[in-house]
């Protein structure tokens, strides 16, 4: 008899909630606030510096030299250095403003109601990001969106010390669900973090491709077991898995 699926895990950003839209609104409002204080800095200069700073910070993050909390806490200090501006109270103010506007604009997708239909499974979230009480942390986002009442476990890279696609974060999540890798299904929108990570771990991988713009995988480990455009389709993925495993087991 093949092993049955016991746990269903979801990524957070752009899988359960529309983070890109929230971020772009918050960023726009923050740039406006910045330019009220520094009208002589053009939108173009600001955008370019912001982009440079984020690229550098994310390179350090990917290299394991800093955490997402470090990126978040230093983004405006780095921006002010990049623009040769004196760091002051305004630096903190802008960071707080961006963080709270981002949180306020976060929306769950309509299809998140799937969480209520998965009673038979351990339901969890596995996400990259900060695990602290700051307004802009995965922990705060989950709480703010009311997701903590709808899941049994939350595994955040900031707490584990490694980021997806590192197999270790998937291992911790499965241990919390008392499930083996092959008893777990993982749904995410990022091929490089979610699909590659779940595949390396030997979980069933499901790509949620809301905009139908996912690139064709170049390598085997980028290939999801299932590709869906709506979270409700997770039910049919689970159905297929049960059928497949029953056939194998018979």
N, C-alpha and C positions, 0 to 999 in steps of 0.2 A: 504493500500500500504506500503510495507516494505521500510525502509530508504535506499536510494541509496548510494554507495560509492562516496565520494566527494574528498577525499585526499589519496594519496599514498606516504608513507614515507619509506625511506631506511636508514639502518645503513651505516656507511662509511667504516671502516676497514674490509677487507676480504669479503665485500659485493659488494662495488663499485670499490675498489682498492685493489691490492695485497700487503697488508701491511706486511704480514709475510715474504715474499721473500725480500722486501726492507729492513726490519729490520735485517734479518739475514746477508745480504750483508754488511750493514752499521756497524753492530756489529763486523763482521769479520775484516773489514778494521780498525775499531777503536782499536780492540785488537792488531793488528799489529803495529799501531802507538804507543800504550801504551808500547808495548814490545821493541820498539826502544829506548824509554826513560828508561825503567826498564828491561833490558835483564835478570837480575838475578831472576825475578819472572816468574815462569813457566806458560805456557798456562793453565795448569790444576788448579793451585792455583788461577789464575786470573778468570777463568770461574766459579770456585766454589764460590769465594768471590762475584762476580757479581750476581750470582744466589741467594745467601744469602741476599744480599742487596735488590734485587728486591722483594724477598718474603716478607721481613720485610716492605718495603715501600708499597707494595700492600695490606698487612694486615691493615696497618694504613689507607690507602685509602678506603678499604672496610668498615672499622669501622667508616668512616666519620671524621677521625682525620686530614686529609690533602686532598689537591686537586691534580689532575693530574699534574698541573703546579708545585706544590711542589715536587712531585715525580721526575719529569723531572729535576728540578733545583738542587735537592740534591743528585741525584743518584751517581755522581762522588765524591762528598764530602764524602758520606757514604762509597763508595768503598775504597777511600784512607784511611779512618779511619779503616776500616775492615782489610786493608793490612798493617797498621801501617806506612803509608807513609805521609810525610809532604804535607799538602795542599798548592798549589801555583798556579801560572798562568796556569800551565799545566792542572790543573783540569778543568778550564773554556775552555781551548783550546780543550780538548778531548770532552767535552759536545757539543761545537759548531760544531766540526768535525762530531760527530755521528749524530747530528740533521740535518746538511746539506746533509750528504751522504744518510741519510734515505729519505729525501725529494726528492733528485735527482733520487733515484732508485724506487720511487713510480710509479706504472703503473695502469691505469684504465683497468678493464677487458673489452674485446671486446663487451660483451653483455650490456654494459652501454648505448649503443645506444637506449635501451628501453626508456630512459628518453625522447627522442624526440617523442616517440609514445604515450605519455600520456597527450596530449594536453587538453583532456577533464577534467583532474583532477588537483588539487593543488598538486604539487610535492615538497617534502621536505626531509631533512636529519635530523635524530635524532641520535646523537652520544655522547659517553662518551669521555671526554678528556679536554684539555686545550682550553680556549677561549681567547687567547691573541695574540700579534703580533710576538711571538717567532717563529723561524723557525720550531720547532717541536711542533706545536699546530694544533688542528683540523681545526681551522680558516685558517691557512697558507696552510694546505694540500688541503682544498677545493678550495682555490684561485689558488694555484699552478697547480692543476689538471684541472682548467677551469670549475669546477662544479658550481660555483656560478652563471654563466650565464644560467645554465640549470635547476636551481631549484628556487622555490619561497620562501622557508624558510629554515633556518638553526638553529637547536636547539642543543646547546652543554651543557653537564653537568656542565662544568666549569663556565658557565654563570648562570645556573639555581640554582646551589648549591646542587643538588642531581644527582645521577647517575642511569642509567637504572640498574635494573628493577623497580626502584621507579616510581610509577604511576604519580608522579608530573611532570616529564619531558615530558611524553606523553601528559599530560593535557595541558601544555604550547604550545606544538607543534600543538595540535588540535585547540586550541584557535586562534593561528596565522593563521590557515587555515580556520577559521570559520566553523569547522566541529565538530560534536559530535563523541565520541569514536566509536560508531557503524557505523559511516560514513567514517571510516578510515581503511586503510589496511597498515600493517607494514611488511617490508621485512628485515630480518637480518640473520646472520650466527651463532649467539650464542644462544643456547637454554636457558641458565640461565639468560642472560641479555635481549635478544630481544624477544624471544617467551614467556617466563614467564611474562615479563613486558607488552607486548601487550595483552596477555590473561587476565592478572589482570585488565587491563584497559577496556577490552571488545572490543578491536579492532580485525579485522580479521588478524590472524598471519600467516606469510609465512616464512618458513625456507629455506634459500638458502644453499644447502649442495653440495658444488662444488666437494668435494673429495669422496662423498658417504661414509663418515665415522661417520655420526651422530649417537650418542648412542640412543638406544631405550628409550623413555621417561618412567620414573618410576612413575611419578605422572601426574595427569590430566592437571595441568597448564603448564607442559612441552610439551604438545602435540600440535604441530602446526595445524592450520586449513588446510594448504597446505604445501607440501614439494616439492621443485623444485631443479633442478641442473643447471639451466640456467635462467638468469633474463628475457629472452624473454617469459618464461612461466608465468610471472606475468600477461600477457594479458589473458591467459586462466583462471587464478585464478579469475580475474575480471569478465570474461564471466560467470563463474560458479556462482559467487556471484549474478550477475544480474538475472540469471535464478532462483536461489534459492529464492531470495527476491520477484521476480515477482510471483512465485508460492504461496509464503506465503501470498502475498498481494491480490491475486485474490480470 
